[in-house]
Amino acid sequence: MSLYALGLGSNLGERIQTLVHAVIELDQVSQTEVQSVSSLYETEPVGLLPQPNYINGAVLILSDLQPEELLREIQAIEIRFGRIRTRRRWGPRTLDIDILLIESMSIHTKRLTVPHPQLFFRRFALLPLAELVPDWVIPGSGTTVTTALADCPESGIIQCVLTQHQFLQRVREVQ
């Protein structure tokens, strides 16, 4: 089994409920088990397109699936939540799940790049990730998640909307 760190985000609809249900669906993926969740943060959107604020968090999962198999499962979950993929980057979305890290793996394929190529510039991804795996060394960089967070130039975090405990409690209430 491999340990995966995933980023979660939503800025359309019932954002928190969407992320709660996304965690439940991730836990139901074959050969996959959710290990922990981060706090959830309200964040400003990235890019020039006017859009609502995001709710962002992270989740750790253990999975026997290969990275591209897990990516297919993740994309199927996004579609079930109404995600429509367009060529336009950084637009609004009901659900966004990104594979941020996979243990000490680096992957560069046509469909998947891990560590996530924008990770060092995304405080909204690094802050929740640092709650879960602060000392995880980001492959290819020699830098821990905590150090990457401290060095991240971007702001954009507005407020914590649910603590780890509250987020996990909501997931358990729905399960």
C-alpha positions as CSV (number, residue, x, y, z in Angstrom):
1,M,0.0,0.0,0.0
2,S,1.1,3.6,-0.7
3,L,0.3,6.7,1.3
4,Y,-1.2,9.4,-0.8
5,A,-1.8,13.0,0.2
6,L,-4.7,14.6,-1.6
7,G,-5.8,18.2,-1.8
8,L,-9.6,18.9,-1.7
9,G,-11.4,22.0,-2.9
10,S,-14.8,23.3,-3.7
11,N,-16.2,26.8,-4.5
12,L,-19.7,26.0,-5.9
13,G,-22.8,24.7,-4.1
14,E,-22.7,23.4,-0.5
15,R,-18.9,23.5,-0.3
16,I,-18.4,21.9,3.1
17,Q,-21.0,19.2,2.5
18,T,-19.4,18.4,-0.9
19,L,-16.0,17.9,0.8
20,V,-17.5,15.7,3.6
21,H,-19.2,13.5,1.0
22,A,-16.0,13.4,-1.2
23,V,-14.0,12.0,1.8
24,I,-16.7,9.3,2.2
25,E,-16.5,8.4,-1.5
26,L,-12.7,8.2,-1.3
27,D,-13.0,5.8,1.6
28,Q,-15.3,3.6,-0.5
29,V,-12.9,3.3,-3.4
30,S,-11.7,-0.3,-3.7
31,Q,-8.3,-1.0,-2.0
32,T,-8.3,2.5,-0.5
33,E,-8.8,3.7,3.1
34,V,-8.9,7.2,4.4
35,Q,-6.4,7.7,7.2
36,S,-6.9,11.3,8.3
37,V,-8.3,14.7,7.3
38,S,-7.1,18.2,7.8
39,S,-9.0,21.3,8.9
40,L,-11.0,23.1,6.2
41,Y,-10.0,26.6,5.2
42,E,-11.9,29.3,3.3
43,T,-9.5,30.6,0.7
44,E,-9.4,33.2,-2.1
45,P,-9.6,31.8,-5.6
46,V,-6.4,31.6,-7.8
47,G,-6.4,33.2,-11.2
48,L,-8.1,36.2,-12.9
49,L,-11.6,34.7,-13.3
50,P,-14.1,36.3,-10.8
51,Q,-15.5,33.4,-8.7
52,P,-16.6,32.5,-5.2
53,N,-14.1,31.7,-2.4
54,Y,-13.0,28.1,-2.0
55,I,-13.1,25.7,0.9
56,N,-9.8,23.7,0.9
57,G,-8.5,20.8,2.9
58,A,-6.4,17.7,2.6
59,V,-6.8,14.0,3.2
60,L,-4.4,11.1,3.6
61,I,-5.3,7.8,2.2
62,L,-3.7,4.4,2.0
63,S,-4.3,2.6,-1.4
64,D,-3.1,-0.4,-3.2
65,L,-4.1,1.3,-6.5
66,Q,-1.4,2.5,-8.9
67,P,-1.3,6.3,-9.2
68,E,-3.0,6.5,-12.5
69,E,-5.7,4.0,-11.4
70,L,-6.4,6.2,-8.3
71,L,-6.5,9.3,-10.6
72,R,-9.2,7.7,-12.6
73,E,-11.2,7.0,-9.5
74,I,-10.7,10.5,-8.2
75,Q,-11.9,12.0,-11.6
76,A,-14.9,9.8,-11.5
77,I,-15.8,11.1,-8.0
78,E,-15.3,14.7,-9.3
79,I,-17.7,14.0,-12.2
80,R,-20.3,12.5,-9.8
81,F,-20.2,15.8,-7.9
82,G,-20.8,17.8,-11.1
83,R,-17.2,18.6,-12.1
84,I,-17.0,19.7,-15.7
85,R,-13.4,19.7,-17.1
86,T,-12.7,22.5,-19.5
87,R,-9.4,23.8,-21.0
88,R,-9.8,27.0,-18.8
89,R,-7.6,26.7,-15.8
90,W,-8.4,27.8,-12.3
91,G,-12.2,28.2,-12.9
92,P,-15.0,27.5,-10.4
93,R,-15.7,23.9,-9.6
94,T,-18.0,21.9,-7.4
95,L,-15.2,19.5,-6.5
96,D,-11.4,19.4,-7.1
97,I,-9.3,16.6,-5.8
98,D,-5.6,16.7,-6.5
99,I,-2.9,14.1,-5.8
100,L,-0.3,16.2,-4.1
101,L,2.2,13.7,-2.8
102,I,2.7,9.9,-2.9
103,E,5.3,8.9,-0.3
104,S,8.7,9.4,-1.8
105,M,7.5,9.0,-5.4
106,S,8.0,11.4,-8.3
107,I,5.8,10.8,-11.3
108,H,5.8,12.6,-14.7
109,T,3.3,11.2,-17.2
110,K,1.0,12.8,-19.7
111,R,-1.9,12.6,-17.2
112,L,-0.2,12.9,-13.8
113,T,2.6,14.9,-12.2
114,V,3.5,14.2,-8.6
115,P,4.5,16.1,-6.5
116,H,1.8,18.4,-7.7
117,P,3.6,21.0,-10.0
118,Q,2.1,24.0,-8.2
119,L,2.5,22.7,-4.7
120,F,5.2,25.2,-3.6
121,F,3.1,28.1,-4.7
122,R,-0.2,27.0,-3.1
123,R,-0.6,28.0,0.6
124,F,-4.2,26.6,0.4
125,A,-2.7,23.2,-0.3
126,L,0.4,23.4,1.9
127,L,-1.4,24.6,5.1
128,P,-3.8,21.6,5.4
129,L,-1.1,19.3,4.2
130,A,1.2,20.6,7.0
131,E,-1.4,19.6,9.6
132,L,-1.2,16.0,8.4
133,V,2.4,15.4,7.3
134,P,4.6,18.3,8.5
135,D,7.9,16.4,8.2
136,W,7.1,14.7,4.9
137,V,10.0,15.5,2.5
138,I,8.6,16.6,-0.9
139,P,10.3,14.3,-3.4
140,G,12.9,16.0,-5.6
141,S,13.2,19.0,-3.4
142,G,14.7,17.9,-0.1
143,T,12.2,20.3,1.5
144,T,9.7,19.3,4.2
145,V,6.0,20.3,3.8
146,T,6.5,22.7,6.8
147,T,9.4,24.4,5.2
148,A,7.6,24.7,1.9
149,L,4.7,26.3,3.8
150,A,7.0,28.8,5.5
151,D,8.6,29.7,2.2
152,C,5.3,29.9,0.2
153,P,4.9,33.5,-1.2
154,E,1.1,33.2,-1.7
155,S,-1.4,34.2,0.9
156,G,-5.1,33.8,0.2
157,I,-6.1,32.0,3.4
158,I,-9.1,33.8,4.9
159,Q,-10.1,31.6,7.8
160,C,-10.4,28.1,9.2
161,V,-14.0,27.0,8.9
162,L,-13.8,23.5,10.4
163,T,-11.0,22.1,12.6
164,Q,-9.7,18.6,11.9
165,H,-11.9,17.2,14.6
166,Q,-15.0,19.0,13.4
167,F,-14.4,17.8,9.8
168,L,-13.9,14.2,10.9
169,Q,-17.0,14.4,13.1
170,R,-19.1,15.6,10.1
171,V,-17.7,12.7,8.0
172,R,-18.7,10.2,10.7
173,E,-22.1,11.7,11.1
174,V,-22.9,11.2,7.4
175,Q,-21.3,7.7,7.1
